[in-house]
Amino acid sequence: MDQPQEKSMRIFLTIWVGQMFSSAGTVVARFGIIWWIASLTGSATALAMATLMSEIPRVVLSPLAGALVDRWDRKRVLILSDGLIALLSLALAVLFWTGQIQVWHVYVVMLLRAVIDAFNGPAMLVVTGLLVPDKHLTRVAGMNQTLSGTLGIVGPMLGALLLAVLPLQGIMLVDVFTAALAILPLLFVQVPRPAAKAVESKQSVLADLREGLEYVRAWPGLLYLLAGAAVARFVLIPAFSLAPLLITNHFGGGALELGWLESGFGLGVIAGGLALSVWGGFKKKILTMIMGTALEAVGLLVVGVAPATALMLGIAGLFVGGAAVSFIDGPITALMQAAVAPEFQGRVFTLVLAISGLSAPLGLAIAGPVADRIGVQAMYVISAVVFIAIAAVFSMVKPLLRIEEDGATLRERVENGGRAAKAAPLPPSAST
């Protein structure tokens, strides 16, 4: 029988600290791998392909993963996924150590890691919603953005330092060790599970997935949000994936300068996350997100116009962009954790990730060859223009401005016995 849902910040923080170590190892390992690919190939297409391997599972597997996470024990999902990540990093360490490593090996490992992350990420999001009191969700989102920013600063610089003193197999072993640190606290805590209705437990996974789709369809503001996110990811993911070539081809730097650039972004995420943790954002979380979207456009434009001799200007642009990410992601995550019924969170979160990410693989497939022709900086200018347009449109869409109220109405409907698969869209009076 499922345990009753109980909120516990103590248990959440115990798990969160372990995941923090795992994330740190992942950032360091990714920096080493991406720099190795950039140095070996010097190709925008090769870098875009590496990122593409990480994006494909998000789109293809996330909806199914969310439906399964809603059925499975989230604690076990976290333990298993962290363990598999450790094994993959160990496999790369062996390949580097024996001198048999090839670029395609890295692509395969990145693809498999992304498959695992398709389960790990939603499980942690749902665990957060189950353990953190609603009044603290925005602040926890700010904590997560601060952690992301801290890792964005420390990870690249540590990665650059380790590249100077360790072979790549040593860097992969760091990732193995930190994954083990994530598993350890999970062995000693209990994670609650939302009560499942008997009729739902007899449904197939596909039926669960269909209910998740109906939940999303019944929330008009979320549909608009997903459309905007898809457009944003189409340009943003390719631009950020080409940062190593921005350093080598435009600014004329090396691994250390790439570390500075990525650390500038991380410092911005910290600044934005801290501000969000203290401030809490506007009362309407969607307004904070729109503000962040406009701020992101400013940061991208600064990077796009920075002269080759002005690396610090490029770093400043990414600092602004990092702060903007905190104001975009934090409020939306908190909004959904508060508004989505617990038994649907895994499905809804992963559907949101999948639908919003549909455009990223296409953007990456196009961006690599295009950037090889017109230069990486142009990708940042194009992204800035797109983000300005998104912020302008979002500020005028009424269902989007009512996303929180409509989400609360939908949650109440589900918790009062309405099946999401039968939920009709909210009436015009509520969504327009």
C-alpha positions in Angstrom: 0.0 0.0 0.0 1.2 3.5 -0.8 2.4 5.6 2.1 0.5 8.8 2.9 2.1 11.9 1.5 4.0 13.8 4.1 6.1 16.9 3.5 9.6 16.8 4.9 12.2 19.4 4.1 14.8 17.4 6.1 14.4 14.4 3.9 14.3 16.5 0.7 17.6 18.3 1.7 19.3 15.0 2.4 18.4 13.7 -1.1 19.2 17.1 -2.6 22.7 17.2 -1.2 23.5 13.8 -2.7 22.1 14.8 -6.1 24.2 18.0 -5.9 27.4 15.9 -5.8 26.3 13.8 -8.7 25.5 17.0 -10.7 28.9 18.4 -9.9 30.6 15.3 -11.3 28.4 15.4 -14.4 29.4 19.0 -15.1 33.1 18.3 -14.8 32.9 15.1 -17.0 30.8 16.9 -19.6 33.3 19.8 -19.8 36.2 17.4 -20.4 34.3 15.4 -23.1 33.1 18.5 -25.0 36.5 20.1 -24.9 38.0 16.8 -26.2 35.5 16.7 -29.1 36.1 20.4 -29.9 39.9 20.0 -29.8 39.9 16.8 -31.8 37.4 17.9 -34.6 37.2 21.7 -34.6 33.7 21.2 -36.1 30.4 22.8 -35.2 28.6 19.9 -36.7 30.4 17.4 -34.3 29.6 19.5 -31.3 26.0 19.9 -32.4 25.8 16.1 -32.8 27.0 15.6 -29.3 24.3 17.8 -27.9 21.8 16.1 -30.3 22.5 12.8 -28.6 21.5 14.3 -25.3 18.3 15.8 -26.7 16.8 12.9 -28.6 15.8 10.8 -25.6 14.2 13.9 -24.0 11.8 14.1 -26.9 11.3 10.4 -27.6 11.3 8.8 -24.1 10.2 11.6 -21.7 6.5 11.0 -22.0 6.8 7.3 -21.4 9.3 7.8 -18.6 6.9 10.2 -16.9 4.1 7.7 -17.0 6.4 5.0 -15.5 7.8 7.3 -12.9 4.2 8.0 -11.7 3.9 4.2 -11.2 7.3 3.4 -9.8 9.0 4.0 -6.5 10.8 7.4 -7.1 13.6 6.5 -4.6 14.5 3.3 -6.5 14.4 5.2 -9.8 17.0 7.7 -8.4 19.2 4.9 -7.0 19.1 2.9 -10.2 19.7 5.9 -12.5 22.7 7.2 -10.5 24.2 3.7 -10.5 23.8 3.3 -14.3 25.4 6.7 -14.9 28.4 5.6 -12.8 28.8 2.5 -14.9 28.7 4.5 -18.1 31.4 6.9 -16.9 33.5 3.9 -15.8 33.2 2.5 -19.3 34.4 5.8 -20.8 37.3 5.8 -18.3 38.4 2.3 -19.5 38.2 3.4 -23.2 40.3 6.5 -22.5 42.8 4.5 -20.4 43.2 1.8 -23.1 43.5 4.4 -25.9 40.6 2.8 -27.8 38.3 5.9 -27.5 36.6 7.1 -30.6 34.1 10.1 -31.0 31.3 7.7 -31.7 31.9 6.0 -28.4 31.3 9.3 -26.7 28.1 9.9 -28.8 26.7 6.5 -27.7 27.5 7.1 -24.0 25.9 10.6 -24.2 22.8 9.0 -25.7 22.6 6.3 -23.0 23.1 8.9 -20.3 20.3 11.0 -21.7 18.0 7.9 -21.6 18.8 7.5 -18.0 18.3 11.2 -17.3 14.8 10.9 -18.9 13.9 9.0 -15.8 16.2 10.6 -13.2 15.1 14.2 -13.8 11.3 13.6 -13.5 11.8 11.4 -10.5 13.6 14.2 -8.7 11.0 16.8 -9.7 8.2 14.7 -8.3 10.2 14.0 -5.1 10.5 17.7 -4.7 6.8 18.2 -5.1 6.1 15.4 -2.6 8.5 16.5 0.1 8.6 20.4 -0.1 5.7 22.4 1.4 4.0 24.4 -1.3 4.9 27.7 0.3 8.6 26.9 -0.1 8.5 25.6 -3.7 9.6 28.9 -5.4 12.4 29.2 -2.9 13.5 25.6 -3.6 13.4 26.4 -7.3 15.7 29.4 -6.5 18.0 27.0 -4.6 18.1 24.7 -7.6 19.0 27.6 -9.9 21.7 28.7 -7.4 23.1 25.2 -7.4 23.0 25.1 -11.2 24.8 28.4 -11.3 27.4 27.4 -8.7 28.1 24.2 -10.7 28.2 26.4 -13.8 31.0 28.4 -12.2 32.9 25.7 -10.3 32.4 22.9 -12.8 34.0 24.4 -15.9 36.9 25.9 -14.0 37.5 22.6 -12.1 37.2 20.8 -15.4 39.8 23.0 -17.0 42.1 22.6 -14.0 41.6 18.8 -14.0 42.4 18.6 -17.7 45.8 20.1 -16.9 46.6 17.6 -14.2 44.6 14.5 -15.0 44.0 12.3 -18.1 40.4 12.1 -19.2 40.0 8.7 -17.6 40.7 10.4 -14.3 38.0 12.9 -14.9 35.5 10.1 -15.8 36.3 8.4 -12.4 35.4 11.7 -10.6 31.9 11.3 -12.1 31.8 7.7 -10.9 32.7 8.8 -7.3 30.1 11.6 -7.2 27.4 9.3 -8.5 28.1 7.0 -5.6 27.7 9.9 -3.2 24.2 10.6 -4.7 23.2 7.0 -4.0 24.4 6.8 -0.4 21.8 9.1 1.3 19.0 7.5 -0.6 19.7 4.3 1.2 18.7 5.8 4.5 15.5 7.9 3.8 11.9 7.2 3.0 10.2 9.0 0.1 6.3 9.2 0.2 4.2 8.1 -2.7 0.8 9.7 -3.5 -2.2 7.5 -3.0 -3.2 5.8 -6.2 -6.8 5.0 -7.0 -7.5 1.3 -7.5 -8.9 1.9 -11.0 -5.8 3.8 -12.1 -3.5 1.0 -10.9 -5.1 -1.4 -13.3 -4.6 0.8 -16.3 -1.9 0.3 -18.9 1.1 2.6 -19.2 -0.3 3.9 -22.5 -3.6 4.8 -20.7 -1.6 6.6 -18.1 0.2 8.5 -20.8 -3.0 9.4 -22.5 -4.4 10.8 -19.2 -1.3 12.9 -19.0 -1.8 14.3 -22.5 -5.4 15.1 -21.6 -4.2 16.9 -18.5 -1.9 19.1 -20.6 -4.6 19.7 -23.3 -7.1 20.8 -20.6 -4.7 23.6 -19.5 -4.8 26.3 -22.3 -2.1 28.5 -20.8 0.3 25.6 -20.6 -0.2 24.9 -24.3 0.9 28.5 -25.1 3.8 28.1 -22.8 4.9 25.0 -24.5 4.8 26.6 -27.9 7.0 29.4 -26.8 9.4 27.1 -25.1 9.7 25.0 -28.3 10.6 28.1 -30.3 13.1 29.2 -27.7 14.8 25.8 -27.6 15.1 25.7 -31.4 17.6 28.6 -31.3 19.0 28.5 -27.7 20.2 24.9 -27.4 22.3 25.1 -30.6 23.8 28.5 -29.7 24.9 27.3 -26.3 26.2 23.9 -27.6 28.6 25.8 -29.9 30.3 27.8 -27.1 33.6 25.9 -27.4 33.9 27.1 -31.0 32.9 30.7 -30.0 36.0 30.6 -27.8 38.4 29.0 -30.3 37.2 30.6 -33.6 36.1 34.0 -32.4 37.8 34.9 -29.2 40.9 32.9 -29.9 41.1 31.2 -26.5 41.5 27.7 -25.1 40.1 25.5 -22.3 40.7 28.1 -19.6 38.9 30.8 -21.5 36.0 28.4 -22.1 35.9 27.8 -18.4 35.7 31.6 -17.8 32.9 31.9 -20.3 30.8 29.1 -18.9 31.6 30.3 -15.3 30.2 33.7 -16.3 26.9 32.0 -17.2 27.0 30.0 -14.0 27.6 33.2 -11.9 24.6 34.7 -13.5 22.5 31.7 -12.7 23.6 32.0 -9.0 22.8 35.7 -9.0 19.4 35.1 -10.4 18.7 32.1 -8.2 19.7 34.0 -5.0 17.5 36.9 -6.1 14.6 34.5 -6.7 15.2 32.7 -3.4 15.1 36.0 -1.4 12.5 37.9 -3.5 10.3 35.0 -4.4 9.3 36.6 -7.8 6.2 38.5 -8.7 3.0 37.3 -7.1 2.0 35.9 -10.6 4.9 33.6 -11.4 4.3 33.9 -15.1 5.3 37.6 -15.0 8.6 36.7 -13.5 9.1 34.2 -16.4 8.2 36.9 -19.0 10.7 39.3 -17.4 13.4 36.6 -17.6 12.7 35.9 -21.3 13.3 39.6 -22.1 16.4 39.6 -20.0 17.7 36.5 -21.8 17.4 38.4 -25.1 19.6 41.2 -23.8 22.3 38.7 -22.7 22.3 36.8 -26.0 22.5 40.1 -28.0 25.6 41.2 -26.0 27.4 37.9 -26.8 26.4 38.2 -30.4 27.9 41.6 -30.9 31.0 41.3 -28.7 34.2 42.0 -30.7 36.9 39.3 -30.9 39.1 41.4 -28.5 36.3 41.7 -25.9 36.0 38.3 -24.2 34.9 40.0 -21.0 32.0 41.5 -22.8 31.0 38.0 -24.0 31.3 36.7 -20.4 29.1 39.6 -19.2 26.5 38.7 -21.8 26.4 35.2 -20.6 26.2 36.4 -17.0 23.0 38.2 -17.9 21.7 35.2 -19.8 22.4 33.0 -16.8 20.5 35.3 -14.4 17.6 35.2 -16.9 17.5 31.4 -16.9 16.8 31.5 -13.2 13.9 33.9 -13.6 12.5 31.7 -16.4 12.9 28.1 -15.1 12.5 28.7 -11.4 9.0 30.2 -11.4 7.7 27.8 -14.1 8.9 24.7 -12.1 7.4 26.0 -8.9 4.1 26.8 -10.7 3.8 23.3 -12.0 4.8 21.6 -8.8 2.1 23.6 -7.0 -0.6 23.3 -9.7 -0.3 19.8 -11.0 -2.0 17.0 -9.0 0.7 14.8 -7.4 -0.4 11.6 -9.1 0.0 13.3 -12.5 3.3 15.2 -11.9 5.6 12.6 -13.5 3.6 12.4 -16.7 2.9 16.1 -17.0 6.5 17.2 -16.3 7.9 14.8 -18.8 5.3 15.7 -21.4 6.2 19.3 -20.9 9.9 18.5 -21.4 9.2 16.4 -24.5 6.8 18.8 -26.2 9.0 21.9 -25.5 12.0 20.0 -26.7 10.6 18.7 -30.0 12.3 21.6 -31.8 15.8 21.2 -30.3 16.9 18.2 -32.4 15.8 20.0 -35.6 17.6 23.2 -34.4 20.8 21.2 -33.7 20.7 19.5 -37.1 20.4 22.8 -38.9 22.7 24.9 -36.6 25.9 22.8 -37.0 26.3 23.2 -40.8 24.9 26.8 -40.7 27.3 27.8 -38.0 30.2 26.3 -40.0 29.3 28.7 -42.8 28.1 32.0 -41.1 29.9 31.8 -37.7 28.8 31.0 -34.2 28.2 34.6 -33.2 25.3 34.9 -35.7 23.5 32.1 -33.8 23.4 34.3 -30.6 22.1 37.3 -32.5 19.3 35.2 -34.0 18.5 33.8 -30.6 18.2 37.3 -29.1 15.7 38.4 -31.7 13.6 35.3 -31.1 13.5 35.8 -27.4 12.4 39.4 -27.7 9.5 38.3 -29.9 8.6 35.5 -27.4 8.5 38.0 -24.5 6.3 40.4 -26.5 3.8 37.8 -27.5 3.6 36.2 -24.1 2.8 39.5 -22.4 -0.4 39.7 -24.6 -1.7 36.1 -24.4 -4.6 36.0 -21.8 -4.7 32.2 -21.2 -0.9 32.3 -20.5 -1.4 35.2 -18.0 -4.1 33.1 -16.3 -2.0 29.9 -16.2 -1.8 29.7 -12.4 -5.5 30.2 -11.8 -6.5 27.7 -14.5 -3.9 25.2 -13.2 -5.4 25.4 -9.7 -8.9 24.9 -11.1 -7.8 21.9 -13.0 -6.0 20.4 -10.0 -9.1 20.9 -7.9 -11.2 19.2 -10.5 -8.9 16.1 -10.6 -8.6 15.9 -6.8 -12.4 16.0 -6.5 -12.7 12.9 -8.5 -12.5 14.0 -12.1 -10.4 11.7 -14.3 -7.9 13.7 -16.4 -8.7 11.5 -19.4 -12.2 12.9 -19.3 -11.3 16.5 -18.4 -12.6 19.0 -21.0 -10.6 22.2 -21.6 -11.4 24.9 -19.1 -14.4 27.0 -20.1 -13.9 30.3 -22.1 -14.6 32.4 -19.0 -11.6 30.9 -17.3 -9.1 30.7 -20.1 -9.7 33.9 -22.1 
